[in-house]
């Protein structure tokens, strides 16, 4: 199989990017630039195609792969795997920086899109809160806890400590279900009730609790069970 160096110059990923611009490259060609070289049998582009095919050519699924997952491909060592992971993380942070432009939350959909850059592609549970000012603008998202595959625990003391520290006027609770099942558990309902009562006493209302999935969400407020 031909190596990249034997191709016409304009078809080599790096040269193609310089000549035609970033948008002209396929996902596989962009990844090939990151990994730099392939194997004896495969060019960097072909190796990148194999990696993409393993996740259905879905970049969101690719972002979920760990360093060890990437290193299972012949020709991908730790340096190449780290380059891919770092590039995908930069992309996630770019989305995150867009969110931080004083996003205003007037619906569960607004809250979902504000927190999405922080929770998408995770394989374990995390519990976050959105701290809002009086205009319902996001002061900042705050990570409360990290759990395992089965669940996470949120301490109301940590939730309200951060709310008081940042002078928040209201809070939205968010945690993800990596399984994709957005149905709230009894533990989710009990925690929501507990935190809502604490918020009432501290005059920091809980406006909603979202169960986050990469492709959708469940809103306690929308379902009338907050």
C-alpha positions in Angstrom: 0.0 0.0 0.0 1.4 3.4 -0.9 2.9 5.6 1.8 1.8 9.2 2.0 5.2 10.3 0.8 4.6 8.5 -2.5 1.4 10.4 -3.2 1.0 13.6 -5.2 2.0 16.4 -3.0 -1.5 18.0 -3.0 -3.0 14.8 -1.7 -0.7 14.5 1.4 -2.7 15.7 4.4 -0.2 18.4 5.6 0.3 19.7 2.1 -3.4 19.5 1.3 -4.2 21.6 4.4 -1.7 24.2 3.3 -2.9 24.3 -0.3 -6.6 23.9 0.2 -7.3 24.9 3.8 -8.5 22.9 6.9 -12.0 22.3 5.6 -10.8 20.4 2.6 -9.5 17.5 4.8 -11.5 14.5 5.8 -11.7 13.5 9.5 -9.2 10.7 8.7 -6.8 13.1 7.1 -6.9 15.4 10.1 -6.2 12.5 12.5 -3.4 11.4 10.2 -1.7 14.7 10.7 -2.0 14.2 14.5 -0.4 10.7 14.4 2.2 11.5 11.8 2.9 8.0 10.6 1.3 4.6 10.1 2.7 1.1 10.0 4.5 -1.0 7.4 1.1 -2.1 6.0 -1.0 1.1 6.5 -0.5 4.7 5.8 -1.3 7.2 8.6 -4.6 8.0 6.7 -5.5 4.3 6.4 -4.8 3.8 10.1 -6.9 6.8 11.0 -9.7 5.4 8.9 -9.5 2.1 10.8 -9.8 4.0 14.1 -12.7 6.0 12.9 -14.5 2.9 11.5 -14.3 1.3 15.0 -16.5 4.1 16.3 -18.9 4.3 13.4 -17.0 7.4 12.0 -18.5 9.3 14.9 -16.2 11.9 16.4 -18.3 12.1 19.6 -17.7 8.3 20.1 -14.1 8.7 19.3 -13.8 11.3 22.1 -15.0 8.6 24.5 -12.1 6.3 23.8 -9.4 6.2 26.5 -5.6 6.3 25.8 -5.5 2.5 26.3 -8.4 2.0 23.9 -6.5 4.0 21.2 -3.3 2.1 21.9 -5.1 -1.2 21.0 -4.7 -0.2 17.3 -1.4 -1.5 15.8 0.8 1.4 15.2 -0.7 3.7 17.8 1.6 4.1 20.8 1.1 6.3 23.8 2.4 9.5 22.1 0.0 9.1 19.1 -2.9 8.2 21.4 -2.2 11.3 23.6 -2.1 13.5 20.5 -5.6 12.4 19.4 -7.0 12.7 23.0 -5.5 16.2 23.4 -6.9 17.4 20.0 -10.4 16.2 20.9 -10.1 17.8 24.4 -9.2 21.1 22.7 -12.3 20.9 20.6 -14.4 20.2 23.7 -12.9 23.2 25.4 -13.6 25.4 22.4 -17.3 24.6 22.8 -17.0 25.2 26.5 -15.6 28.7 26.0 -18.5 29.6 23.8 -20.9 28.6 26.6 -19.3 30.8 29.1 -20.4 34.0 27.3 -23.1 34.7 30.0 -25.5 32.1 28.8 -29.0 33.0 29.9 -31.2 30.1 31.1 -34.9 30.5 30.5 -35.7 26.8 29.8 -34.5 23.3 30.5 -33.1 23.3 26.9 -31.0 26.4 27.7 -29.6 24.6 30.8 -28.9 21.4 28.8 -26.9 23.3 26.2 -25.0 25.3 28.8 -23.8 22.2 30.6 -23.4 20.0 27.5 -19.7 20.7 26.9 -18.8 19.5 30.4 -20.8 16.3 30.4 -20.8 14.9 26.9 -18.8 11.8 26.1 -18.3 10.7 29.7 -18.3 7.0 30.6 -18.9 7.6 34.3 -21.3 9.7 36.4 -20.6 13.3 37.4 -22.7 15.7 39.3 -22.6 19.4 38.4 -24.5 22.6 39.2 -25.2 25.7 37.2 -24.9 28.8 39.4 -27.2 31.6 38.2 -27.5 35.3 38.9 -30.7 37.3 39.4 -31.0 37.6 35.6 -30.8 33.8 35.2 -27.4 34.1 33.5 -24.9 31.4 34.2 -22.2 32.7 36.7 -20.3 29.5 36.2 -20.8 25.7 36.1 -19.4 23.8 39.1 -18.5 20.2 39.4 -19.8 18.8 42.7 -18.6 15.1 42.5 -17.4 12.3 40.3 -18.8 8.8 40.6 -18.4 5.5 38.9 -20.4 3.8 36.1 -23.3 3.1 38.5 -23.8 6.5 40.2 -22.5 9.5 42.1 -23.3 11.2 45.3 -23.8 14.9 45.7 -23.3 16.6 49.1 -25.7 19.5 49.7 -23.1 21.2 51.8 -20.7 21.4 48.8 -23.6 22.6 46.5 -24.6 25.5 48.8 -21.0 26.4 49.8 -20.2 27.1 46.2 -23.5 28.9 45.6 -22.8 31.2 48.6 -19.2 31.7 47.5 -20.2 32.9 44.1 -23.3 34.8 45.3 -25.7 32.7 43.2 -29.3 33.6 43.3 -30.5 30.2 42.0 -29.1 26.7 41.1 -29.8 24.1 38.5 -28.7 20.5 39.4 -27.3 18.3 36.7 -26.0 14.8 36.6 -25.4 12.4 33.7 -26.5 8.8 33.1 -23.8 7.3 30.9 -26.1 4.4 30.1 -28.4 6.7 28.2 -31.4 5.8 30.3 -32.7 9.2 31.4 -35.3 7.9 33.9 -34.7 9.2 37.4 -34.0 6.7 40.1 -35.6 6.9 43.5 -32.2 8.1 44.8 -32.3 10.9 42.2 -35.7 11.9 43.4 -34.8 11.8 47.1 -31.6 13.9 46.6 -33.6 16.5 44.6 -36.1 16.8 47.4 -33.4 17.1 50.0 -31.5 19.8 48.1 -34.6 21.7 47.2 -35.6 21.9 50.8 -32.2 23.2 51.8 -32.4 25.8 49.0 -35.7 27.0 50.3 -34.3 27.5 53.8 -31.2 29.4 52.4 -33.3 31.4 49.9 -31.4 29.9 47.0 -34.0 28.1 44.9 -33.4 25.0 42.9 -34.9 25.7 39.5 -34.5 22.3 37.9 -32.6 19.0 38.0 -31.5 17.6 34.7 -30.5 14.1 34.0 -28.1 14.5 31.1 -27.5 12.2 28.1 -25.4 12.9 25.1 -28.5 12.9 22.9 -31.1 14.3 25.3 -32.1 15.0 28.8 -34.8 14.6 31.5 -36.0 17.7 33.3 -37.6 17.4 36.8 -39.2 20.9 36.3 -40.7 20.0 32.9 -42.1 16.8 34.3 -43.6 18.7 37.3 -41.8 16.6 39.9 -39.4 19.2 41.2 
